[in-house]
Amino acid sequence: MPAIPAMPAASTTPRYATLEQRSAPPWDPPSWEDVVNEHSARVYRLAYRLTGNSYDAEDLTHDVFLRVFRSLNSYQPGTFEGWLHRITTNLFLDRMRRKQRIRFDALSDEAAARLPSRIPSPEQSYADSHFDDDVQRALDALAPDYRAAVVLCDIEGLSYEEIAATLGVKLGTVRSRIHRGRSQLRDALAHRAPTSQRSRATRMPGLVMPRAMPSC
């Protein structure tokens, strides 16, 4: 009787893994300095749009890179920009809820000295982050949860699903926050539309608020 062929060994590669996943080399985490150099401008821009002023944006940016400094070795490979979005937004919301600064005691003097001092230059900060005064006031007037959702969606360009993952909330919560935030912004900025067009969507640099939410 012929021998029965042995069953092939189970593959450790996921059945539906992409070609990139099958052939990707082991992940080599970047250095903290590389992260600061590559991502500081993006983090500062988001921090500015959330806080509305350069002082708090710089302070929040330092807090973000402190968190990165502490967590980089334990980071699980994924969307690095999404990880930074999540850290920045959650630290902002924590600040707004607690109304107190995060201490830097655990950061060594050497590491602190390598933190960017003014991120980025004043000219770049203005070009990347500045809104007209009335627009910034309207954003600042939103509840922090609404502001974070609107900024991530309408300025940073994240999908509702990405925002839900970033904020750790349900998709329906994201939709509700964006809808309410846009509605409040539309009311606050109604003066920007011509008298005959007040009922139309209010537009401003980098931020569009339609009367109805897009379907997802």
Residue pairs with C-beta under 8 A, 6 or more apart in sequence:
13 21
13 22
14 21
27 77
29 72
29 73
29 75
30 38
30 72
32 65
32 68
32 69
32 72
32 111
32 114
33 114
35 65
35 68
35 72
36 65
36 114
36 115
36 116
39 80
39 81
39 84
40 61
40 65
40 116
40 119
40 120
41 119
41 120
41 124
41 128
42 81
42 84
43 61
43 64
43 65
43 84
43 88
43 119
44 57
44 58
44 61
44 119
44 120
44 125
44 129
45 128
45 129
46 85
46 88
46 89
46 151
46 156
47 56
47 57
47 58
47 60
47 61
47 64
47 88
47 92
48 54
48 57
48 125
48 128
48 129
49 129
49 139
49 151
49 155
49 156
50 57
50 60
50 88
50 89
50 92
50 147
50 148
50 151
51 57
51 60
51 92
52 136
52 139
52 140
54 122
54 125
57 125
57 129
58 118
58 119
59 101
60 88
60 91
60 92
60 95
61 116
61 119
62 104
62 115
63 91
63 95
63 102
64 84
64 87
64 88
64 91
65 115
66 102
66 104
66 106
66 107
67 87
67 91
68 84
68 87
69 107
69 111
70 106
75 83
82 162
82 165
82 166
85 152
85 156
85 158
85 162
85 166
86 165
86 166
86 167
89 148
89 152
89 166
89 167
90 166
90 167
90 168
91 102
92 144
92 148
93 144
93 145
93 148
93 167
94 102
95 101
95 102
96 144
97 144
104 112
120 128
131 139
131 204
131 205
131 206
131 207
132 204
132 205
134 188
134 189
134 191
134 192
135 189
135 204
135 205
135 207
137 188
138 184
138 185
138 188
138 189
139 147
139 150
139 151
139 185
140 147
141 184
141 188
142 150
142 181
142 184
142 185
143 181
145 167
145 177
146 177
146 178
146 180
146 181
146 184
147 181
148 167
148 177
149 163
149 167
149 174
149 177
149 178
149 181
150 177
150 178
150 181
150 182
150 185
150 207
152 158
152 162
152 163
152 166
152 167
153 160
153 163
153 174
153 178
154 178
154 182
154 206
154 207
154 208
154 209
155 206
155 207
158 166
159 216
160 171
160 174
160 175
160 178
160 216
161 171
161 216
163 174
163 178
164 170
164 171
164 173
164 174
167 173
167 174
171 216
175 213
175 216
178 213
179 213
182 209
182 210
182 213
185 202
185 207
185 209
186 201
186 202
186 209
186 211
189 202
189 204
190 198
190 202
192 202
192 203
192 204
193 200
193 202
199 211
200 211
201 208
201 209
201 210
201 211
202 209
203 209
